């Protein structure tokens, strides 16, 4: 990879780091999976099929919300959480840029070694 910086990307390194950090926990990945069908769920619904308390689920959802991966909407006394897929698309594009940069660097290394 060159020192001229990453190729044009719609996601900043800080945003990518926040998304990857939020997804670095198996419980949060499971919550994203639960919300991936497009439906909004309450904390009670998300905690129902797990050994986690509602308080623990709330803390995980707060991390996901801070990273932009979920949105919260008040519905009466409950909060409904829904997946926000755009950050996942952005993170995938970020990884594709990094992948292309590594492939180019490996190609240059291979050419150099073959000379």
N, C-alpha and C positions, 0 to 999 in steps of 0.2 A: 504494500500500500504506500502511496506517496504521501509526502508531508504537506501537500497542497490542500488537504482536508477531504472530507467525504464528498462523494458526488451529490448533486442536487437531491434533496430529500424533503418531504413535507413534514417530517417529524424531527424535532430537535433532540440532541443527545440526552438532555435532561428529561424530556418527555418519555423517550424510549426507556431510560433507566427506571423511571417511576412505574411504567407499565410492566417491565420485566421484573422489577422488585415485587410488585403486587402479585404477579403470577408465579413468584418463586415459592409460594406456599401451597402445599397440596389441598388444604381446605379451601383456599380462595379459588384455585383452579376448579375444584368440585362445585363451588358456588357459581362460577361462570358457566360451567357445564349445565347446571340446573336451570339457569336463566337463558340458556342459548336457544330455547324453543320459541323465544319471543314473548312469552307471557311474563307479567309482573307478579311477584310473590311478596308476601309479607315475611317479616322476620320469623314469625311463628311457623309459617309454612316451610320456610327454608330450614328451620331447626328440627322440624317434625321427624325427619328420617335420618337424623344423625345423633351422635352421642353428645353433641355440643349444646351448651346452654344458649338461650336467646341472647344473653349478654356477649358470649363469645362470637356468635354469628354477627351480632351488631358490630363488634370491633373489626371483624374481617370485612364486612361490607363498607365500613368507613374507609378502610385502606383502598378497596376497589373504587369507591366513589372519588377519593382524592386523586387517584390515577386516571379518572375519567372513564373507567370501565363499566360502571353502573350509574344509573340515575335513580334518584329517590323522589317519590311523589307522595304527599300526604293524602290519605283516604280516610277521612274521619279521624279516629284515634290511632290508626295504624299508618305505618309507612310502607309503601309498595316499592320494591326495587325491580328495575328492569335492566337488562344488558344494553350497553351502548356499544355497538359493534365497531364503530369507526376507529377507536384506538387500536383494536386488534388488527384491522386492515392496515393502519399506519405502521404498526410494529412489524407486520409481515413485509411491507414495502421496505422498511428500514433494514430488515434482515436480508432481503434480496439485494439491496445496494451493497451491504457488507459482503455478501456472498460473491457478487461480481468483482468487488475489489480484491478479495482473496484469490479468486480464480485468475485474475489478471496478474497478481503478484506471483502466484505459483507458475503461471505460464512464462513469465519473465525469468524466473529462477530456472525452470526447465530449459529454456533457450540458452541461458548462460552456461548451464552445466553441459549442454550438448556441444558447445563450441570448442 
